[in-house]
Amino acid sequence: MTVSRTINGHPYVAAETAKKVHAAIRQLGYRPNRAARILTGQSSKSIGLIVPDLADSFFSVVSHAIQDTARQAGYLVWLAASNGTSSIEEAQVEEMASHPVDGILLVPADSHSKYLKRLASGSTPIVTIDRPSEAVLTDSVEVENRVGARMAVEHLIGHGHKKIVCLVMNSHLRPVRERIAGYEERMRQEKLSPKKLMLSNEATAKSVLSALFDSADRPDALFTANNACTICVIKTLRALRIEVPRDVALVGFDDVDFYTLLKPPVTTVRQPAAELGRTSARLLLQKIKSEASTSTIRTVLPVKLVVRESCGCKNQKDH
């Protein structure tokens, strides 16, 4: 009992006793048995994290920040990728909950998934990241998607552009829908006509953009609603020999490190990916320790416009 209390930081252990216990632990190379902890009803000191795609730089940064925050608190992170598929995600959640982990951080593949109701009503604490559940209220951490889209459009309008087209991939995702809404709001405020085009891959992008730039209603600026779309559009414009920003201005949503290496460097709305990870991990750990309020907590983090050259600006700066 004394060893257990010492390891868990119990206040009723004398300093001299704790010193002896830690010395013995070092000498023997003792490590607590996580399975034994669970069997005795103690915390497993582990949390689950499920993201759609580990290859996506945004989720890679989020995951790294979560692991750092959890490690500092003495927790292990079990990490899984759902490939953006609800059935895979549900199976991963069930597996983690049955191990069990002390809580789960989740970027839902589909915010409307019915299983989320069952998950939220269970005993395992859950926090959603980036994409709040629309099936049931849960604690969540997200960013100012509408505000960011409005900032992007406002910047393009400031350059004198009026024909600003919104290009979209993964329009079923709530953050992307919010960005589309922000784009449309700002356009209508300026009495401009919003135009939204859906892209699914590079093949469709070539077809859609080729038709768009051959039309009489050729755009003078593009707003791409997520990084997958931005990368696809940049590749396609190059294939079509349409130069940015000479022929068309471009502002994307979500910043990627290599955007600074492109010619021209890409102007984007930057999400605080690392802070998103840290904040969600802290919130889950608070819930596990019962420090959080019983009411649902929704945290919304600010975004900022990172101005480079694809929009037509010459000097790089943050807004």
Stockholm file with secondary structure:
# STOCKHOLM 1.0

chainA/1-319         MTVSRTINGHPYVAAETAKKVHAAIRQLGYRPNRAARILTGQSSKSIGLIVPDLADSFFSVVSHAIQDTARQAGYLVWLAASNGTSSIEEAQVEEMASHPVDGILLVPADSHSKYLKRLASGSTPIVTIDRPSEAVLTDSVEVENRVGARMAVEHLIGHGHKKIVCLVMNSHLRPVRERIAGYEERMRQEKLSPKKLMLSNEATAKSVLSALFDSADRPDALFTANNACTICVIKTLRALRIEVPRDVALVGFDDVDFYTLLKPPVTTVRQPAAELGRTSARLLLQKIKSEASTSTIRTVLPVKLVVRESCGCKNQKDH
#=GR chainA/1-319 SS CHHHHHHTTCTTSCHHHHHHHHHHHHHHTCCCCHHHHHHTTCCCCEEEEEESCTTSHHHHHHHHHHHHHHHHTTCEEEEEECTTCHHHHHHHHHHHHHTTCSCEEECCSCTTCTHHHHHHHSSSCEEEESSCCSSSCCEEEEECHHHHHHHHHHHHHHTTCCCEEEEESCTTSHHHHHHHHHHHHHHHHTTCCCEEEECCSHHHHHHHHHHHHHSTTCCSEEEESSHHHHHHHHHHHHHTTCCTTTTCEEEEESCCGGGGGSSSCCEEEECCHHHHHHHHHHHHHHHHTTCSCSSCCEEEECCEEEECSTTSCSSCEEC
#=GC SS_cons         CHHHHHHTTCTTSCHHHHHHHHHHHHHHTCCCCHHHHHHTTCCCCEEEEEESCTTSHHHHHHHHHHHHHHHHTTCEEEEEECTTCHHHHHHHHHHHHHTTCSCEEECCSCTTCTHHHHHHHSSSCEEEESSCCSSSCCEEEEECHHHHHHHHHHHHHHTTCCCEEEEESCTTSHHHHHHHHHHHHHHHHTTCCCEEEECCSHHHHHHHHHHHHHSTTCCSEEEESSHHHHHHHHHHHHHTTCCTTTTCEEEEESCCGGGGGSSSCCEEEECCHHHHHHHHHHHHHHHHTTCSCSSCCEEEECCEEEECSTTSCSSCEEC
//
